[in-house]
Amino acid sequence: MIKVLLADDHQIVLDGLSLLLEKEHDIEKVGEVLDGEMVLKILEFSAADIAIIDIEMPRMDGIETTKIIKDKYPHIKVLILTMYNEEDFIKELIKIGASRYLLKNRAKEELIDEIRKNANGGDYFGEAVTQTILNGIRQSKSAALENTVSLTKREIEVLKLIANGFTTPMIAEKLSIANSTVETHRRNLIDKLGVPN
């Protein structure tokens, strides 16, 4: 039997979830609460395999509640059920140990399926949530590529010599080029790297 604790600040959501779970022969609701502090109180005397938690709740939000659950009861799986499909929330909850992140607009069958998968281990974040994570990664890669500076082989040589304390005449002599050519490379490096000197 999979023991589930429900936490959401909307009673109508709790009522709907409770009704949904009653129909499942292998899932038992061990409690339902309206805030994070009550989740922790229930867990002091009730065993649960899974805590289904909303992010936005009074007194203690879902993020703080998840942190404490994973610290005090690491065996309990946390399934976040929320309307927030935002990368920052997702990353934070992955970091603190939530094993599922599901949006409230999903079908009831998907929620039941995720409860069973959660009880058996593994992580799942829903198709829409996974897409949000992937989009964030793609944007980060794109921004990193845009910030990549392309230097010529000669500019790299000049830059290394500058970093080693060589003056313009010393660089010119070392590379067998004119002082003016070294100065041109210096100006190009300043422009490309966006540095003052």
N, C-alpha and C positions, 0 to 999 in steps of 0.2 A: 504493500500500500504506500502510495506517495503522499506524504503529509505536506500540506501547503498552507502558508500563512499569507493573507491578503492585506495590503496597505494602500489606501487611496483616500484622498481628502474629499471625494464625492461619494456620498452614500449610495446614489443610484448606480454608480460603477461597481461598488462592492456587492450590491444586490444582484446585479446582472452576472458578475463573476461567480457568486455563490450558487446561483441557479444553474449556471453552466457546469460547475464542478459536481453538483449533486447528481447529475446524470451519468457520471463516469464511475464505473465499478472499482477502478484501481487508484482513484484519487480521493483523498479525504482532506477537507478544510479543517485546520486546527484553530483558526481564529481569523477575525477581520477587524482592522483598526483604521482610524482616520488620520494618524500622524506617526512620525518616526519614533517618538519617545515610547508610544504604546507598543510598537513592534518589539523594542528591546525588553519591555516589561513582560510581554507574552512569552518571549523566548527564554526568560528566566525559569519558567515552569512548564512550558510546552515544547515538546520535540517537534522540529520541522525539518523537512528535507529541502524545501524550496520556500523562499520568501519572494512573493510577487509585489514589487514596490513601484509606486509612482515617483517621479522626480520632485514635483512641486507639492509639498505638504506643509502644514503648519507645525510650529515648534521645533521640528527637525526634518530637513528635506531628505530626499531619497539618496543624494550623494553622501551626506554625512552618515545617514543610517547604514548605507552599504559599507562604508569604511569600518564602522563599529562592528557590524555583523561579521565581516571578513576577519577582523582582528580577534573577536571573542569566540566566534563560532565558524572557523574556517571550513568546516565540512558542509555548512549550509550554502546551497546554491542561490544566487540572487538573480532573479529575472526582472529586468526593468521593463515596465509597461507604461508607455508615455506617448504624448503627442509631439514631443520635441525631437525632431530629426536634425539636430545641430551637431556639427563636428566636434565642437569643444566639449559638449556634454558626453558624447560617445567616447572620446579619447579619455576623458577623466574617469568615466566608469569602467572602461577597460583596464586603465591603470590601477584602479583600486580593487579590481577583482570580480566585477559583475560578469557572469558567464552567459547571459542572454540580454538582448536589448531589442524589444519588439514594440512596434508602433500600435497605438490603440485602434487605428483604422483597418487592421488586419481582420480576417475572418475568424470566427470562434474556433473553427477546426484547427486553424494554424496555432492558436494559443494552446489548445489541448495537446497538440502534437509537440509543441515546444516544451511544455511541462514534462512530458514523457522523455523527450530527448535530454532535457536538462537533468533529470533524475539519473540518466545513464551516463552523464559526463559530456565533455565537449562544449565548445563555445558556438554561439549562433547570434547573429545580429540582424537578421531579417534582410530581405532583398533591398528595400529602400535604404536602410541604414548602411548596408554594405556599399551601396552606390555612393552614399554621402562620404564614406571613408575613402573610397577609391578616387572620387572627385577631388578630395582634399590632397591626396598624395599626388595626383596628376598636376594640380595647381602648384604645389610645392616644387615639383620637378621642373615645371615650366618656368617658375620664377627663378629657380636656381640656374637654369640654362640661360635665361635672359641676363642674369648677372655675371655670367662667365665672360671673362676678358680673353680675347685672342691676341697673343703676342707673337711677333715674328721670332725666328731663331736668333737673329742679331740683337733684337730688343731684350731677349732673355739673357744673352751673353752680357750685354751692357748692364742690365739690372743686377746680375750676380756680382759684377765688378763694383758697381756702386755700393751694394750691400757690404762688400768687403773693404770699403773705404777708399777705393780708387778715385782720383780726381779726373777731370776731363782729359788733360794732357796724358796722364798715365794710361787711361783707357784707350786713347788714340794710338799711343805707342804699342800697347799690348795687342791691339787688334789690327794694327797697321792701316788705320784710317785717319782721315783729317779730323781736327778738333771740331770743326763745324758739323761734321757728320755725327759725331758723338752728341753734340748739343741738340741736333735734330732728333736723335733717338731719345734723349732725355725729355724733350718737349712732348714727343709722342707717348712716352710712358706716363708722364703727368696727366695728359688728356685721357688716355685709356683707363688708367687706374683711378682717376678722380682724386688725386692727392695734391696738396698744395706745393710740395717740393720733393 
